[in-house]
Amino acid sequence: MQVTVLTEGRTGILGLGAEDAKVRLTVVEPEPPPPPDPTEMAKATLCDLLQLMGIKADVLVRRSSAAAPSSETPAIILDISGDDLGILIGRRGETLTSLQFIANLIVSRKLASRTRIIVDVEGYRLRREDSLRGLALRMADRVRSTMQPITLEAMPANERRIVHLALANEPDIATQSFGEGDDRKVVISPKK
């Protein structure tokens, strides 16, 4: 609210000749706050979560090496570095997946829009992705030579997706997932 004094007004003598002050009140719309930066918010949220967990680590923003589809917002990749961070990865990356889910949930609620955050620990996800691609290609070679299907161990959805994508352009190899829940597996088989 902005106040502009038009006339000062007077008190007069014994109330005679008194004049009220005249003012103009103008409603001033506040400047809209700048929209928060999703990357900074994601980094701050992950730092807060780590602090609450009692884990001393640094969080770095990493650029995605893979291009996101045009309909999809590029993911914010946060890489945690520090000492003894195996506890953040957990068995088969389950703890890391849970931490990523919580960070995504908090940031998406704060921004009131869906934000994709990928949380990694010292490049674990990159190494695991390379390892799965290599495994998929080796198993595809074995399937070609034996003409028998091979079933891989049960793995989470994101890891099964890596295997399917690694073999998607192989003309003589087919992949299929089967099973329920945590027991879903990928079968690599020859195309008939």
N, C-alpha and C positions, 0 to 999 in steps of 0.2 A: 504494500500500500504506500503510495506516495502522497505526501501532504504539501500543498502549495498555499501559502498565506496570501490572500488577495488584499485584505485590509486588516490593519492591526486591531482596530477597535479602540474605544476609550472608556474609562471608568466614569468620567463626569464628576460633578461636585454634588455630593449628597444624593447621588443617583440621577440628578438632572443632567441631560445631555449625554447620557451613556450611550454607547454604540457597540453592538456586538461585532466581534471579529468575523470576517468572512474568509472561509478556506475552501479549497477545492481538493477533493480526495480522488485519486486516480488509482484504479486497481492495476497493479503491475504483475503480469504473468511471469512466474519464475522461469528461468532458462531450463529447458529440459536437461536432465543429467545426461552426459555422454553415455552411449551404450557401453557396457563393460566389455573388455577384450576377452573373448572366450579362452584364448591361450593362456593369458595371465591368470584368469580365474581358475582354470584347470590346474595350472602349476601350483597356485596358492592352496587350492583344496587338497591336492595330493600331499603337499608339504605339511599341512595341518593334520591330515590323517596319519602320516608317518610320525609326527611329533606326539600325537595322542597314543600311538602304539609304542612309544618309547624307542623308536629307531632313528639313529643319527645317520642321515644320508643326504646327498645332494640330488636335486631333480633338474634335469636338463631337457630342453625342448629339442626334439630331433625332427628333421624334415623327412617326410615320407619319400621313399625311393620309388614306390609304385604310384602311378597316376590313378586317381580315383575316377570312377565313371562320371560323366558330365552331370548326371542327375543326383550325384551324391556329393555332400560337402566333404572336403578332404579331412582326414582324421588328424587329431592333435596327438602326436606321439611324445610321451613323457618317459624318459629313461632315468631310472634311479641308479645312482652309483654310490658306493661306500664299501665298508668292510662287513664281512659275514652276513650277506643279504640272502643267503639260501633260504632262510625262514620265510622270506617274502614270495619265493617261487612255490614252495610246497611240493607235494607229491604230484607229478605229472602236470605242474603248472596250475594246480587248482587254487592255491592261495592267491597267486598272481591274477587269475581270472576273477576271483571274488573281489579283490582290491580294485581292479579295473571296473567291475560292475558298480561298486559303491561310488567310485569317483564319477562315473558317467551319470549315475542317478542324481547325485548332489548337484553337479554342474548344470545338468539339464533342467532341474527344478529351479535353480537360481536364475538361469537365463530364460526360463519359460519357453525353451525350444530344445529340440533334440540336438545334442552335440556328441560326436564320436570321439572318444578318447581311447587311445591304446597305451597301456602302461607296460613298460618293459623293465627288466632288471639287468643292467650291464650287458645289454644285447642278447639276453637269453632267447627271446622270441625270434630274433634274426637267425641265431645259430640253430634253433629248433626247426625253423622253416627250411633252412638249407639242408639240414639232416633229413627231414621228411621228404624233400624233393629228391635227394640222392637215393633214399630208400625206395621211393616209388619207381624211379628209373631203373634201379638194380633189379627190383622185383619184376618189372615189365620185361626186362631182358630174360629173366629166368622163365617167365610165362611163355615167351616166344620160343625159347629153346625146348621146353618140356611140353608145351601145349596143354598144360594143366593149370587150373586157377589157383591162386594163392590168396589166403585170407590173412590180413594184417591184424595185429593186436587191437583191442578196443581202444578208441581214442575220442577225445572231445570233438564237437562239431567243427570248430575252427581248424583243427589238425586234419580231419577227414577232408575238409574243403581244399586244403593245400595239396593233398594227394590227388584228389579228383582233377584239380586245375593243372597239376604237373603232368598228368597223362591225357589231358583233354585233346591234344593235337596228335596223339599217337594213333595212326590209322588202323592198326591191327590189334589194339588193346582197348578193353572196355572196363569201366569201374562201376561198382555199385555198393551202396551202403545197406547193411541189414542189421537187425537186432533192435533192442529197446533201450532207451535211456543211456546210462553210462556204459552199457555193453554193446553199443553200436560199433560195427567193424566195417572195414572196406575190403571188398573182394576184387582182386585184379584178375581178369580172365581174358583169354584170346577172343577176338571177334570171330564169329562164324562166317 
